[in-house]
């Protein structure tokens, strides 16, 4: 089984509550929690980071498809949020709203919706995820 990343994501936390440093292939990302739950809001929280991954993947996938088709859609915007139902399976619902700077006909919108669903992060989130963990 091949890994998807060239280099592992690595993280660390010191004594400051919630403040994490995440190292990725080319740099560093600070993650924190909002002030409302005693963080200092110095960076995105884990939920925001997860949604940012989906946003970036969706936008990039749509841009590649739109460019390949030669369609005149200069700007794509996306808005995401998530909620959870406290049923026995703890169902998580991610809402994803995509808008375009130009008017896009309904047939094209239907096609772009199919393409958005095919972005790699969407596929990961919609399928079985296993997290083997060691200490």
WOLIN-V27492 format. One record per residue. RES is the residue in one small letter. PHI is phi as a letter, one per 40 degrees, with the letter a starting at -180 (* if undefined). BURIAL is I if it has 9 or more other ideal C-beta (glycine too) atoms within 8 Angstrom, else O. Layout:
res=[RES | RES]
phi=[PHI | PHI]
burial=[BURIAL | BURIAL]
This chain:
res=[x | x | x | x | x | x | x | x | x | x | x | x | x | x | x | x | x | x | x | x | x | x | x | x | x | x | x | x | x | x | x | x | x | x | x | x | x | x | x | x | x | x | x | x | x | x | x | x | x | x | x | x | x | x | x | x | x | x | x | x | x | x | x | x | x | x | x | x | x | x | x | x | x | x | x | x | x | x | x | x | x | x | x | x | x | x | x | x | x | x | x | x | x | x | x | x | x | x | x | x | x | x | x | x | x | x | x | x | x | x | x | x | x | x | x | x | x | x | x | x | x | x | x | x | x | x | x | x | x | x | x | x | x | x | x]
phi=[* | c | c | c | b | c | a | d | c | b | a | a | b | b | c | c | d | g | c | b | b | b | b | b | d | b | a | b | b | c | b | a | b | c | d | c | b | g | c | b | f | c | a | c | c | d | c | c | c | c | c | c | c | c | c | c | c | c | c | c | c | c | c | c | c | c | c | c | c | g | c | c | b | c | b | b | b | b | b | b | a | b | a | b | c | c | c | d | c | f | c | b | b | b | c | b | b | b | b | b | c | b | c | b | c | c | c | c | c | c | c | c | c | c | c | d | c | c | c | d | c | d | c | c | c | c | b | c | b | b | b | c | b | b | b]
burial=[O | O | O | O | O | O | O | O | O | O | I | O | O | O | O | O | O | I | I | I | I | I | I | I | O | O | O | O | I | I | I | I | I | O | O | O | O | O | I | O | O | O | I | I | I | O | O | O | I | I | I | I | I | I | I | I | I | I | I | I | I | I | I | O | I | I | O | O | O | O | O | O | I | O | O | I | O | I | O | I | O | I | O | O | O | O | O | O | O | O | O | O | O | I | O | I | O | I | O | I | O | O | O | O | O | O | O | I | I | O | O | I | I | O | I | I | O | O | I | O | I | I | I | O | I | O | O | O | O | O | O | O | O | O | O]
